[in-house]
Amino acid sequence: MKVTFDSKLYTEGAIRKAYSELLNKEPPQLKKGTGELIIELPSSLKEEDVFEFENMALLFTIEEKRR
C-alpha cells in the first residue's frame, strides 16, 4: 500500500522514524515525486495502522521542526 505525504508538511526523517517505530524494521527507500514523499507499507497493515503511521509521522515532523 502506497502512502503519499506532502513534502512541505512532512520531513523524510520523520516518515522513516514513524515506519521504524510502527514496524520495528528499517524503512524502504522513499520515492520523491513533485512535492511528494511516497513510501510503500506492507499490505498486511490494517486501515487504523495506516492512520496511526500518518499521525506518528506528523508528530515526529513537529518534533524535528521545533528543534
DSSP file (Angstrom, degrees, kcal/mol; ACC not computed):
  #  RESIDUE AA STRUCTURE BP1 BP2  ACC     N-H-->O    O-->H-N    N-H-->O    O-->H-N    TCO  KAPPA ALPHA  PHI   PSI    X-CA   Y-CA   Z-CA
    1    1 A M              0   0    0      0, 0.0    40,-3.7     0, 0.0     2,-0.4   0.000 360.0 360.0 360.0 128.0    0.0    0.0    0.0
    2    2 A K  E     -A   40   0A   0     38,-0.2     2,-0.5    36,-0.0    38,-0.2  -0.735 360.0-165.2 -91.8 135.4    1.5    3.4   -1.0
    3    3 A V  E     -A   39   0A   0     36,-2.6    36,-2.3    -2,-0.4     2,-0.4  -0.983   7.3-154.8-120.3 130.3    1.2    6.3    1.3
    4    4 A T  E     -A   38   0A   0     -2,-0.5     2,-0.4    34,-0.2    34,-0.2  -0.880   8.9-171.0-110.4 134.8    1.8    9.8    0.0
    5    5 A F  E     -A   37   0A   0     32,-2.7    32,-2.6    -2,-0.4     2,-0.5  -0.938  29.6-114.7-121.9 145.2    3.0   12.8    2.1
    6    6 A D  E >>  -A   36   0A   0     -2,-0.4     4,-2.1    30,-0.2     3,-1.2  -0.687  21.7-145.4 -76.4 123.2    3.3   16.4    1.2
    7    7 A S  T 34 S+     0   0    0     28,-2.2    29,-0.1    -2,-0.5    -1,-0.1   0.638  96.8  60.8 -70.3 -12.1    7.0   17.2    1.3
    8    8 A K  T 34 S+     0   0    0     27,-0.4    -1,-0.3     1,-0.1    28,-0.1   0.743 114.7  33.5 -80.8 -23.9    6.2   20.8    2.6
    9    9 A L  T <4 S+     0   0    0     -3,-1.2     2,-0.3     1,-0.1    -2,-0.2   0.741 118.9  46.8-101.8 -28.6    4.4   19.4    5.7
   10   10 A Y     <  -     0   0    0     -4,-2.1     2,-0.3    51,-0.0    -1,-0.1  -0.860  69.8-136.6-119.6 149.6    6.4   16.2    6.5
   11   11 A T     >  -     0   0    0     -2,-0.3     4,-1.8    46,-0.3     5,-0.2  -0.771  19.1-127.3-102.3 152.5   10.1   15.5    6.7
   12   12 A E  H  > S+     0   0    0     -2,-0.3     4,-2.3     1,-0.2     5,-0.2   0.896 110.5  53.9 -62.1 -41.2   11.8   12.5    5.3
   13   13 A G  H  > S+     0   0    0      1,-0.2     4,-2.4     2,-0.2    -1,-0.2   0.878 106.8  51.2 -61.9 -38.9   13.4   11.7    8.6
   14   14 A A  H  > S+     0   0    0      2,-0.2     4,-2.3     1,-0.2    -1,-0.2   0.886 109.7  49.3 -67.1 -39.0   10.1   11.8   10.4
   15   15 A I  H  X S+     0   0    0     -4,-1.8     4,-2.1     2,-0.2    -2,-0.2   0.916 112.3  48.4 -66.2 -42.8    8.5    9.4    7.9
   16   16 A R  H  X S+     0   0    0     -4,-2.3     4,-2.4     1,-0.2    -2,-0.2   0.912 111.9  49.3 -62.8 -42.8   11.4    7.0    8.3
   17   17 A K  H  X S+     0   0    0     -4,-2.4     4,-2.5     1,-0.2    -2,-0.2   0.906 110.1  50.5 -65.2 -41.4   11.2    7.2   12.1
   18   18 A A  H  X S+     0   0    0     -4,-2.3     4,-2.5     2,-0.2     5,-0.2   0.899 110.5  50.3 -63.0 -40.7    7.5    6.5   12.1
   19   19 A Y  H  X S+     0   0    0     -4,-2.1     4,-2.6     2,-0.2     6,-0.3   0.934 112.1  47.1 -62.2 -46.5    8.0    3.5    9.9
   20   20 A S  H  X S+     0   0    0     -4,-2.4     4,-1.7     1,-0.2    -2,-0.2   0.900 113.9  47.4 -63.1 -41.5   10.7    2.1   12.1
   21   21 A E  H  < S+     0   0    0     -4,-2.5    -1,-0.2     2,-0.2    -2,-0.2   0.904 116.9  42.3 -66.6 -42.0    8.6    2.7   15.3
   22   22 A L  H  < S+     0   0    0     -4,-2.5    -2,-0.2    -5,-0.2    -1,-0.2   0.902 129.6  23.6 -74.3 -41.6    5.5    1.1   13.9
   23   23 A L  H  < S-     0   0    0     -4,-2.6    -2,-0.2     2,-0.2    -3,-0.2   0.490  92.8-130.2-108.0  -4.2    7.0   -1.9   12.1
   24   24 A N  S  < S+     0   0    0     -4,-1.7     2,-0.3    -5,-0.3    -4,-0.2   0.863  74.5  91.0  56.2  40.2   10.3   -2.4   14.0
   25   25 A K  S    S-     0   0    0     -6,-0.3    -2,-0.2    -5,-0.2    -1,-0.2  -0.974  87.2 -75.5-153.7 166.5   12.4   -2.6   10.9
   26   26 A E        -     0   0    0     -2,-0.3    -9,-0.1    -3,-0.1   -10,-0.0  -0.384  51.9-117.8 -65.3 136.3   14.3   -0.4    8.5
   27   27 A P        -     0   0    0      0, 0.0     3,-0.1     0, 0.0    -1,-0.1  -0.420  26.6-113.9 -74.0 151.4   12.2    1.7    6.2
   28   28 A P        -     0   0    0      0, 0.0     2,-0.1     0, 0.0    -9,-0.1  -0.255  49.9 -71.9 -73.1 171.3   12.4    1.2    2.4
   29   29 A Q        -     0   0    0      1,-0.1     2,-0.3    10,-0.0    11,-0.2  -0.441  51.9-124.5 -64.4 133.2   13.7    4.0    0.2
   30   30 A L        -     0   0    0     -2,-0.1     2,-0.4     9,-0.1     9,-0.2  -0.610  17.5-134.8 -79.2 139.7   11.3    6.9   -0.1
   31   31 A K  E     -B   38   0A   0      7,-2.9     7,-3.1    -2,-0.3     2,-0.6  -0.799  15.7-145.5 -93.0 136.6   10.2    7.8   -3.6
   32   32 A K  E     +B   37   0A   0     -2,-0.4     5,-0.2     5,-0.2     2,-0.1  -0.908  23.1 171.6-109.5 119.6   10.2   11.5   -4.2
   33   33 A G  E >   -B   36   0A   0      3,-2.0     2,-1.3    -2,-0.6     3,-0.7  -0.329  56.6 -52.0-105.7-167.6    7.6   13.0   -6.6
   34   34 A T  T 3  S-     0   0    0      1,-0.3     3,-0.1    -2,-0.1    -1,-0.1  -0.572 125.2 -23.4 -71.8  97.8    6.8   16.6   -7.4
   35   35 A G  T 3  S+     0   0    0     -2,-1.3   -28,-2.2     1,-0.2   -27,-0.4   0.655 123.3 104.0  73.9  15.6    6.3   17.9   -3.9
   36   36 A E  E <   -AB   6  33A   0     -3,-0.7    -3,-2.0   -30,-0.2     2,-0.5  -0.938  56.5-154.0-131.6 151.3    5.5   14.5   -2.5
   37   37 A L  E     -AB   5  32A   0    -32,-2.6   -32,-2.7    -2,-0.3     2,-0.4  -0.997  21.1-165.1-119.5 126.6    7.2   11.8   -0.5
   38   38 A I  E     -AB   4  31A   0     -7,-3.1    -7,-2.9    -2,-0.5     2,-0.4  -0.942   8.2-179.1-120.0 131.8    5.9    8.3   -1.2
   39   39 A I  E     -A    3   0A   0    -36,-2.3   -36,-2.6    -2,-0.4     2,-0.6  -0.971  23.7-130.8-129.1 145.1    6.5    5.2    1.0
   40   40 A E  E     -A    2   0A   0     -2,-0.4   -38,-0.2   -11,-0.2     3,-0.0  -0.845  23.1-165.2 -97.3 121.1    5.3    1.6    0.5
   41   41 A L        -     0   0    0    -40,-3.7     9,-0.0    -2,-0.6   -22,-0.0  -0.756  34.4 -91.6-100.9 151.6    3.7    0.0    3.5
   42   42 A P    >   -     0   0    0      0, 0.0     3,-1.6     0, 0.0    -1,-0.1  -0.346  30.1-130.7 -59.6 140.5    3.1   -3.8    3.8
   43   43 A S  T 3  S+     0   0    0      1,-0.3   -41,-0.0    -3,-0.0    -2,-0.0   0.639 100.8  74.2 -69.6 -12.8   -0.3   -4.7    2.5
   44   44 A S  T 3  S+     0   0    0      2,-0.0    -1,-0.3   -43,-0.0     2,-0.1   0.597  73.2 107.1 -77.0  -9.6   -1.0   -6.7    5.7
   45   45 A L  S <  S-     0   0    0     -3,-1.6     2,-0.1     1,-0.1    -4,-0.0  -0.424  70.3-125.3 -70.9 143.5   -1.5   -3.4    7.7
   46   46 A K     >  -     0   0    0     -2,-0.1     4,-1.6     1,-0.1     3,-0.4  -0.414  25.2-107.2 -81.2 163.6   -5.0   -2.5    8.8
   47   47 A E  H  > S+     0   0    0      1,-0.2     4,-1.9     2,-0.2     5,-0.1   0.878 120.7  53.6 -60.1 -39.6   -6.5    0.8    7.9
   48   48 A E  H  > S+     0   0    0      1,-0.2     4,-2.1     2,-0.2    -1,-0.2   0.817 104.8  55.6 -67.9 -28.6   -6.2    2.0   11.5
   49   49 A D  H  > S+     0   0    0     -3,-0.4     4,-2.3     2,-0.2    -1,-0.2   0.862 105.7  51.7 -68.6 -35.4   -2.5    1.2   11.5
   50   50 A V  H  X S+     0   0    0     -4,-1.6     4,-2.4     2,-0.2    -2,-0.2   0.912 109.5  49.4 -66.3 -42.2   -2.1    3.4    8.4
   51   51 A F  H  X S+     0   0    0     -4,-1.9     4,-2.4     2,-0.2    -2,-0.2   0.907 110.8  50.3 -61.9 -41.3   -3.8    6.2   10.3
   52   52 A E  H  X S+     0   0    0     -4,-2.1     4,-2.6     2,-0.2    -2,-0.2   0.910 109.6  51.3 -62.4 -42.6   -1.5    5.7   13.2
   53   53 A F  H  X S+     0   0    0     -4,-2.3     4,-2.4     2,-0.2    -2,-0.2   0.922 110.2  48.5 -60.1 -46.2    1.5    5.7   10.9
   54   54 A E  H  X S+     0   0    0     -4,-2.4     4,-1.9     1,-0.2    -1,-0.2   0.902 112.5  48.6 -62.4 -41.7    0.4    9.0    9.4
   55   55 A N  H  X S+     0   0    0     -4,-2.4     4,-2.5     2,-0.2    -2,-0.2   0.895 110.7  50.6 -65.4 -40.5   -0.2   10.6   12.8
   56   56 A M  H  X S+     0   0    0     -4,-2.6     4,-2.7     1,-0.2     5,-0.2   0.915 108.9  51.7 -63.5 -42.3    3.2    9.4   14.1
   57   57 A A  H  X S+     0   0    0     -4,-2.4     4,-1.8     1,-0.2   -46,-0.3   0.895 110.6  48.9 -61.5 -39.9    4.9   10.9   11.0
   58   58 A L  H  X S+     0   0    0     -4,-1.9     4,-2.3     2,-0.2    -2,-0.2   0.928 111.9  47.8 -65.9 -45.3    3.2   14.2   11.7
   59   59 A L  H  X S+     0   0    0     -4,-2.5     4,-2.3     1,-0.2    -2,-0.2   0.904 112.1  49.1 -63.4 -41.0    4.2   14.2   15.4
   60   60 A F  H  X S+     0   0    0     -4,-2.7     4,-2.4     2,-0.2    -1,-0.2   0.848 109.6  53.0 -67.5 -33.0    7.8   13.4   14.5
   61   61 A T  H  X S+     0   0    0     -4,-1.8     4,-2.4    -5,-0.2    -2,-0.2   0.922 108.6  49.3 -65.5 -44.0    7.8   16.2   11.9
   62   62 A I  H  X S+     0   0    0     -4,-2.3     4,-1.6     1,-0.2    -2,-0.2   0.918 110.9  51.0 -60.9 -43.4    6.6   18.6   14.5
   63   63 A E  H  X S+     0   0    0     -4,-2.3     4,-0.9     1,-0.2    -2,-0.2   0.931 111.0  47.9 -57.6 -47.9    9.3   17.4   16.9
   64   64 A E  H >< S+     0   0    0     -4,-2.4     3,-0.6     1,-0.2    -2,-0.2   0.902 112.3  48.3 -62.0 -42.5   12.0   17.9   14.3
   65   65 A K  H 3< S+     0   0    0     -4,-2.4    -1,-0.2     1,-0.2    -2,-0.2   0.758 105.5  58.6 -73.8 -23.7   10.9   21.3   13.3
   66   66 A R  H 3<        0   0    0     -4,-1.6    -1,-0.2     1,-0.2    -2,-0.2   0.738 360.0 360.0 -74.9 -22.2   10.7   22.5   16.9
   67   67 A R    <<        0   0    0     -4,-0.9    -1,-0.2    -3,-0.6    -2,-0.2   0.471 360.0 360.0 -77.1 360.0   14.4   21.7   17.4
